């Protein structure tokens, strides 16, 4: 199973879309349970940097 197939499986099975919270790692996605949309501490800390 490759990344695309895994993402499709997660979308179809759990009805969630990936979130890409890290600016340094734009290809690192996370799928969150619908009851956990608060994010991670510090995930947005670098968003205001140039």
N, CA, C and O atoms as a Maestro MAE file, in Angstrom:
{
 s_m_m2io_version
 :::
 2.0.0
}

f_m_ct {
 s_m_title
 :::
 protein
 m_atom[200] {
  # First column is atom index #
  i_m_mmod_type
  r_m_x_coord
  r_m_y_coord
  r_m_z_coord
  i_m_residue_number
  s_m_chain_name
  s_m_pdb_residue_name
  s_m_pdb_atom_name
  i_m_atomic_number
  :::
  1 25 0.860 -1.174 0.000 1 A "UNK " " N  " 7
  2 3 0.000 0.000 0.000 1 A "UNK " " CA " 6
  3 2 0.902 1.231 0.000 1 A "UNK " " C  " 6
  4 15 1.831 1.326 0.802 1 A "UNK " " O  " 8
  5 25 0.629 2.164 -0.893 2 A "UNK " " N  " 7
  6 3 1.412 3.395 -0.931 2 A "UNK " " CA " 6
  7 2 0.668 4.519 -0.199 2 A "UNK " " C  " 6
  8 15 -0.439 4.320 0.303 2 A "UNK " " O  " 8
  9 25 1.280 5.679 -0.147 3 A "UNK " " N  " 7
  10 3 0.723 6.807 0.608 3 A "UNK " " CA " 6
  11 2 -0.658 7.219 0.094 3 A "UNK " " C  " 6
  12 15 -1.569 7.466 0.884 3 A "UNK " " O  " 8
  13 25 -0.810 7.292 -1.221 4 A "UNK " " N  " 7
  14 3 -2.082 7.701 -1.815 4 A "UNK " " CA " 6
  15 2 -3.198 6.723 -1.455 4 A "UNK " " C  " 6
  16 15 -4.309 7.131 -1.118 4 A "UNK " " O  " 8
  17 25 -2.891 5.436 -1.531 5 A "UNK " " N  " 7
  18 3 -3.880 4.417 -1.180 5 A "UNK " " CA " 6
  19 2 -4.256 4.497 0.301 5 A "UNK " " C  " 6
  20 15 -5.424 4.345 0.660 5 A "UNK " " O  " 8
  21 25 -3.264 4.735 1.153 6 A "UNK " " N  " 7
  22 3 -3.525 4.857 2.591 6 A "UNK " " CA " 6
  23 2 -4.409 6.060 2.885 6 A "UNK " " C  " 6
  24 15 -5.369 5.957 3.648 6 A "UNK " " O  " 8
  25 25 -4.088 7.198 2.282 7 A "UNK " " N  " 7
  26 3 -4.906 8.402 2.495 7 A "UNK " " CA " 6
  27 2 -6.339 8.184 2.014 7 A "UNK " " C  " 6
  28 15 -7.287 8.607 2.675 7 A "UNK " " O  " 8
  29 25 -6.498 7.532 0.881 8 A "UNK " " N  " 7
  30 3 -7.835 7.237 0.356 8 A "UNK " " CA " 6
  31 2 -8.595 6.327 1.316 8 A "UNK " " C  " 6
  32 15 -9.780 6.541 1.575 8 A "UNK " " O  " 8
  33 25 -7.915 5.317 1.839 9 A "UNK " " N  " 7
  34 3 -8.534 4.398 2.799 9 A "UNK " " CA " 6
  35 2 -9.006 5.149 4.050 9 A "UNK " " C  " 6
  36 15 -10.125 4.944 4.519 9 A "UNK " " O  " 8
  37 25 -8.152 6.010 4.578 10 A "UNK " " N  " 7
  38 3 -8.505 6.770 5.787 10 A "UNK " " CA " 6
  39 2 -9.681 7.694 5.509 10 A "UNK " " C  " 6
  40 15 -10.606 7.778 6.317 10 A "UNK " " O  " 8
  41 25 -9.658 8.386 4.377 11 A "UNK " " N  " 7
  42 3 -10.774 9.273 4.013 11 A "UNK " " CA " 6
  43 2 -12.090 8.497 3.945 11 A "UNK " " C  " 6
  44 15 -13.098 8.917 4.513 11 A "UNK " " O  " 8
  45 25 -12.069 7.365 3.246 12 A "UNK " " N  " 7
  46 3 -13.278 6.573 3.057 12 A "UNK " " CA " 6
  47 2 -13.749 5.903 4.342 12 A "UNK " " C  " 6
  48 15 -14.952 5.798 4.583 12 A "UNK " " O  " 8
  49 25 -12.820 5.454 5.156 13 A "UNK " " N  " 7
  50 3 -13.177 4.720 6.376 13 A "UNK " " CA " 6
  51 2 -13.589 5.626 7.524 13 A "UNK " " C  " 6
  52 15 -14.487 5.287 8.295 13 A "UNK " " O  " 8
  53 25 -12.934 6.785 7.641 14 A "UNK " " N  " 7
  54 3 -13.141 7.631 8.809 14 A "UNK " " CA " 6
  55 2 -13.723 9.003 8.485 14 A "UNK " " C  " 6
  56 15 -14.074 9.753 9.395 14 A "UNK " " O  " 8
  57 25 -13.829 9.338 7.210 15 A "UNK " " N  " 7
  58 3 -14.432 10.604 6.812 15 A "UNK " " CA " 6
  59 2 -13.667 11.823 7.277 15 A "UNK " " C  " 6
  60 15 -14.264 12.829 7.661 15 A "UNK " " O  " 8
  61 25 -12.358 11.740 7.246 16 A "UNK " " N  " 7
  62 3 -11.540 12.863 7.683 16 A "UNK " " CA " 6
  63 2 -10.529 13.227 6.606 16 A "UNK " " C  " 6
  64 15 -10.153 12.389 5.786 16 A "UNK " " O  " 8
  65 25 -10.099 14.459 6.613 17 A "UNK " " N  " 7
  66 3 -9.111 14.957 5.666 17 A "UNK " " CA " 6
  67 2 -7.797 15.213 6.401 17 A "UNK " " C  " 6
  68 15 -7.806 15.496 7.599 17 A "UNK " " O  " 8
  69 25 -6.675 15.117 5.702 18 A "UNK " " N  " 7
  70 3 -5.394 15.367 6.367 18 A "UNK " " CA " 6
  71 2 -5.215 16.839 6.718 18 A "UNK " " C  " 6
  72 15 -5.732 17.733 6.048 18 A "UNK " " O  " 8
  73 25 -4.473 17.052 7.776 19 A "UNK " " N  " 7
  74 3 -4.093 18.379 8.218 19 A "UNK " " CA " 6
  75 2 -2.572 18.433 8.099 19 A "UNK " " C  " 6
  76 15 -1.896 17.455 8.420 19 A "UNK " " O  " 8
  77 25 -2.030 19.547 7.649 20 A "UNK " " N  " 7
  78 3 -0.588 19.702 7.477 20 A "UNK " " CA " 6
  79 2 -0.125 20.844 8.396 20 A "UNK " " C  " 6
  80 15 0.036 21.977 7.942 20 A "UNK " " O  " 8
  81 25 0.089 20.546 9.680 21 A "UNK " " N  " 7
  82 3 0.302 21.605 10.675 21 A "UNK " " CA " 6
  83 2 1.720 22.166 10.763 21 A "UNK " " C  " 6
  84 15 1.918 23.188 11.421 21 A "UNK " " O  " 8
  85 25 2.707 21.548 10.134 22 A "UNK " " N  " 7
  86 3 4.079 21.992 10.313 22 A "UNK " " CA " 6
  87 2 4.615 22.687 9.073 22 A "UNK " " C  " 6
  88 15 4.661 22.095 7.994 22 A "UNK " " O  " 8
  89 25 5.014 23.926 9.223 23 A "UNK " " N  " 7
  90 3 5.569 24.691 8.103 23 A "UNK " " CA " 6
  91 2 6.894 24.082 7.643 23 A "UNK " " C  " 6
  92 15 7.158 24.010 6.443 23 A "UNK " " O  " 8
  93 25 7.714 23.650 8.578 24 A "UNK " " N  " 7
  94 3 9.003 23.058 8.226 24 A "UNK " " CA " 6
  95 2 8.852 21.765 7.441 24 A "UNK " " C  " 6
  96 15 9.736 21.408 6.662 24 A "UNK " " O  " 8
  97 25 7.752 21.063 7.635 25 A "UNK " " N  " 7
  98 3 7.533 19.767 7.008 25 A "UNK " " CA " 6
  99 2 6.171 19.760 6.306 25 A "UNK " " C  " 6
  100 15 5.234 19.121 6.784 25 A "UNK " " O  " 8
  101 25 6.059 20.461 5.185 26 A "UNK " " N  " 7
  102 3 4.756 20.617 4.532 26 A "UNK " " CA " 6
  103 2 4.136 19.333 3.994 26 A "UNK " " C  " 6
  104 15 2.937 19.297 3.717 26 A "UNK " " O  " 8
  105 25 4.929 18.289 3.843 27 A "UNK " " N  " 7
  106 3 4.386 17.019 3.341 27 A "UNK " " CA " 6
  107 2 3.996 16.056 4.454 27 A "UNK " " C  " 6
  108 15 3.514 14.957 4.181 27 A "UNK " " O  " 8
  109 25 4.199 16.459 5.710 28 A "UNK " " N  " 7
  110 3 3.846 15.613 6.849 28 A "UNK " " CA " 6
  111 2 2.407 15.900 7.236 28 A "UNK " " C  " 6
  112 15 2.114 16.929 7.846 28 A "UNK " " O  " 8
  113 25 1.522 15.003 6.886 29 A "UNK " " N  " 7
  114 3 0.108 15.177 7.198 29 A "UNK " " CA " 6
  115 2 -0.311 14.329 8.379 29 A "UNK " " C  " 6
  116 15 0.295 13.298 8.671 29 A "UNK " " O  " 8
  117 25 -1.346 14.774 9.047 30 A "UNK " " N  " 7
  118 3 -1.928 14.007 10.143 30 A "UNK " " CA " 6
  119 2 -3.430 13.921 9.924 30 A "UNK " " C  " 6
  120 15 -4.059 14.864 9.444 30 A "UNK " " O  " 8
  121 25 -3.978 12.799 10.277 31 A "UNK " " N  " 7
  122 3 -5.419 12.617 10.257 31 A "UNK " " CA " 6
  123 2 -5.872 12.622 11.694 31 A "UNK " " C  " 6
  124 15 -5.391 11.831 12.505 31 A "UNK " " O  " 8
  125 25 -6.786 13.501 12.015 32 A "UNK " " N  " 7
  126 3 -7.243 13.629 13.393 32 A "UNK " " CA " 6
  127 2 -8.661 13.088 13.522 32 A "UNK " " C  " 6
  128 15 -9.482 13.194 12.611 32 A "UNK " " O  " 8
  129 25 -8.913 12.514 14.671 33 A "UNK " " N  " 7
  130 3 -10.270 12.084 14.982 33 A "UNK " " CA " 6
  131 2 -11.132 13.332 15.078 33 A "UNK " " C  " 6
  132 15 -10.657 14.362 15.555 33 A "UNK " " O  " 8
  133 25 -12.376 13.274 14.642 34 A "UNK " " N  " 7
  134 3 -13.244 14.452 14.596 34 A "UNK " " CA " 6
  135 2 -13.420 15.118 15.964 34 A "UNK " " C  " 6
  136 15 -13.721 16.310 16.023 34 A "UNK " " O  " 8
  137 25 -13.245 14.391 17.047 35 A "UNK " " N  " 7
  138 3 -13.377 15.002 18.373 35 A "UNK " " CA " 6
  139 2 -12.075 15.647 18.836 35 A "UNK " " C  " 6
  140 15 -12.025 16.200 19.934 35 A "UNK " " O  " 8
  141 25 -11.028 15.587 18.028 36 A "UNK " " N  " 7
  142 3 -9.726 16.125 18.411 36 A "UNK " " CA " 6
  143 2 -9.237 17.122 17.374 36 A "UNK " " C  " 6
  144 15 -8.252 16.857 16.684 36 A "UNK " " O  " 8
  145 25 -9.898 18.252 17.249 37 A "UNK " " N  " 7
  146 3 -9.516 19.259 16.257 37 A "UNK " " CA " 6
  147 2 -8.769 20.435 16.874 37 A "UNK " " C  " 6
  148 15 -8.586 21.454 16.207 37 A "UNK " " O  " 8
  149 25 -8.337 20.326 18.114 38 A "UNK " " N  " 7
  150 3 -7.666 21.429 18.797 38 A "UNK " " CA " 6
  151 2 -6.235 21.643 18.331 38 A "UNK " " C  " 6
  152 15 -5.699 22.738 18.500 38 A "UNK " " O  " 8
  153 25 -5.611 20.648 17.758 39 A "UNK " " N  " 7
  154 3 -4.239 20.791 17.294 39 A "UNK " " CA " 6
  155 2 -3.241 20.452 18.373 39 A "UNK " " C  " 6
  156 15 -3.607 20.083 19.490 39 A "UNK " " O  " 8
  157 25 -1.981 20.582 18.027 40 A "UNK " " N  " 7
  158 3 -0.904 20.251 18.934 40 A "UNK " " CA " 6
  159 2 -0.284 21.508 19.507 40 A "UNK " " C  " 6
  160 15 -0.206 22.521 18.812 40 A "UNK " " O  " 8
  161 25 0.159 21.476 20.749 41 A "UNK " " N  " 7
  162 3 0.835 22.640 21.318 41 A "UNK " " CA " 6
  163 2 2.080 22.965 20.508 41 A "UNK " " C  " 6
  164 15 2.891 22.081 20.233 41 A "UNK " " O  " 8
  165 25 2.233 24.211 20.129 42 A "UNK " " N  " 7
  166 3 3.411 24.643 19.397 42 A "UNK " " CA " 6
  167 2 3.358 24.425 17.901 42 A "UNK " " C  " 6
  168 15 4.296 24.814 17.205 42 A "UNK " " O  " 8
  169 25 2.320 23.829 17.379 43 A "UNK " " N  " 7
  170 3 2.267 23.542 15.950 43 A "UNK " " CA " 6
  171 2 2.220 24.808 15.109 43 A "UNK " " C  " 6
  172 15 2.705 24.815 13.978 43 A "UNK " " O  " 8
  173 25 1.645 25.876 15.643 44 A "UNK " " N  " 7
  174 3 1.519 27.122 14.899 44 A "UNK " " CA " 6
  175 2 2.563 28.167 15.279 44 A "UNK " " C  " 6
  176 15 2.481 29.307 14.822 44 A "UNK " " O  " 8
  177 25 3.526 27.808 16.091 45 A "UNK " " N  " 7
  178 3 4.433 28.798 16.637 45 A "UNK " " CA " 6
  179 2 5.303 29.494 15.596 45 A "UNK " " C  " 6
  180 15 5.742 30.619 15.832 45 A "UNK " " O  " 8
  181 25 5.566 28.866 14.455 46 A "UNK " " N  " 7
  182 3 6.438 29.470 13.439 46 A "UNK " " CA " 6
  183 2 5.670 30.062 12.269 46 A "UNK " " C  " 6
  184 15 6.291 30.488 11.295 46 A "UNK " " O  " 8
  185 25 4.360 30.105 12.324 47 A "UNK " " N  " 7
  186 3 3.587 30.577 11.178 47 A "UNK " " CA " 6
  187 2 3.792 32.052 10.868 47 A "UNK " " C  " 6
  188 15 3.558 32.464 9.732 47 A "UNK " " O  " 8
  189 25 4.219 32.861 11.829 48 A "UNK " " N  " 7
  190 3 4.388 34.291 11.596 48 A "UNK " " CA " 6
  191 2 5.805 34.642 11.152 48 A "UNK " " C  " 6
  192 15 6.103 35.813 10.915 48 A "UNK " " O  " 8
  193 25 6.682 33.649 11.037 49 A "UNK " " N  " 7
  194 3 8.042 33.925 10.589 49 A "UNK " " CA " 6
  195 2 8.059 34.071 9.076 49 A "UNK " " C  " 6
  196 15 7.282 33.414 8.383 49 A "UNK " " O  " 8
  197 25 8.953 34.938 8.545 50 A "UNK " " N  " 7
  198 3 9.051 35.126 7.091 50 A "UNK " " CA " 6
  199 2 9.561 33.922 6.368 50 A "UNK " " C  " 6
  200 15 9.691 33.947 5.144 50 A "UNK " " O  " 8
  :::
 }
 m_bond[199] {
  # First column is bond index #
  i_m_from
  i_m_to
  i_m_order
  :::
  1 1 2 1
  2 2 3 1
  3 3 4 2
  4 3 5 1
  5 5 6 1
  6 6 7 1
  7 7 8 2
  8 7 9 1
  9 9 10 1
  10 10 11 1
  11 11 12 2
  12 11 13 1
  13 13 14 1
  14 14 15 1
  15 15 16 2
  16 15 17 1
  17 17 18 1
  18 18 19 1
  19 19 20 2
  20 19 21 1
  21 21 22 1
  22 22 23 1
  23 23 24 2
  24 23 25 1
  25 25 26 1
  26 26 27 1
  27 27 28 2
  28 27 29 1
  29 29 30 1
  30 30 31 1
  31 31 32 2
  32 31 33 1
  33 33 34 1
  34 34 35 1
  35 35 36 2
  36 35 37 1
  37 37 38 1
  38 38 39 1
  39 39 40 2
  40 39 41 1
  41 41 42 1
  42 42 43 1
  43 43 44 2
  44 43 45 1
  45 45 46 1
  46 46 47 1
  47 47 48 2
  48 47 49 1
  49 49 50 1
  50 50 51 1
  51 51 52 2
  52 51 53 1
  53 53 54 1
  54 54 55 1
  55 55 56 2
  56 55 57 1
  57 57 58 1
  58 58 59 1
  59 59 60 2
  60 59 61 1
  61 61 62 1
  62 62 63 1
  63 63 64 2
  64 63 65 1
  65 65 66 1
  66 66 67 1
  67 67 68 2
  68 67 69 1
  69 69 70 1
  70 70 71 1
  71 71 72 2
  72 71 73 1
  73 73 74 1
  74 74 75 1
  75 75 76 2
  76 75 77 1
  77 77 78 1
  78 78 79 1
  79 79 80 2
  80 79 81 1
  81 81 82 1
  82 82 83 1
  83 83 84 2
  84 83 85 1
  85 85 86 1
  86 86 87 1
  87 87 88 2
  88 87 89 1
  89 89 90 1
  90 90 91 1
  91 91 92 2
  92 91 93 1
  93 93 94 1
  94 94 95 1
  95 95 96 2
  96 95 97 1
  97 97 98 1
  98 98 99 1
  99 99 100 2
  100 99 101 1
  101 101 102 1
  102 102 103 1
  103 103 104 2
  104 103 105 1
  105 105 106 1
  106 106 107 1
  107 107 108 2
  108 107 109 1
  109 109 110 1
  110 110 111 1
  111 111 112 2
  112 111 113 1
  113 113 114 1
  114 114 115 1
  115 115 116 2
  116 115 117 1
  117 117 118 1
  118 118 119 1
  119 119 120 2
  120 119 121 1
  121 121 122 1
  122 122 123 1
  123 123 124 2
  124 123 125 1
  125 125 126 1
  126 126 127 1
  127 127 128 2
  128 127 129 1
  129 129 130 1
  130 130 131 1
  131 131 132 2
  132 131 133 1
  133 133 134 1
  134 134 135 1
  135 135 136 2
  136 135 137 1
  137 137 138 1
  138 138 139 1
  139 139 140 2
  140 139 141 1
  141 141 142 1
  142 142 143 1
  143 143 144 2
  144 143 145 1
  145 145 146 1
  146 146 147 1
  147 147 148 2
  148 147 149 1
  149 149 150 1
  150 150 151 1
  151 151 152 2
  152 151 153 1
  153 153 154 1
  154 154 155 1
  155 155 156 2
  156 155 157 1
  157 157 158 1
  158 158 159 1
  159 159 160 2
  160 159 161 1
  161 161 162 1
  162 162 163 1
  163 163 164 2
  164 163 165 1
  165 165 166 1
  166 166 167 1
  167 167 168 2
  168 167 169 1
  169 169 170 1
  170 170 171 1
  171 171 172 2
  172 171 173 1
  173 173 174 1
  174 174 175 1
  175 175 176 2
  176 175 177 1
  177 177 178 1
  178 178 179 1
  179 179 180 2
  180 179 181 1
  181 181 182 1
  182 182 183 1
  183 183 184 2
  184 183 185 1
  185 185 186 1
  186 186 187 1
  187 187 188 2
  188 187 189 1
  189 189 190 1
  190 190 191 1
  191 191 192 2
  192 191 193 1
  193 193 194 1
  194 194 195 1
  195 195 196 2
  196 195 197 1
  197 197 198 1
  198 198 199 1
  199 199 200 2
  :::
 }
}
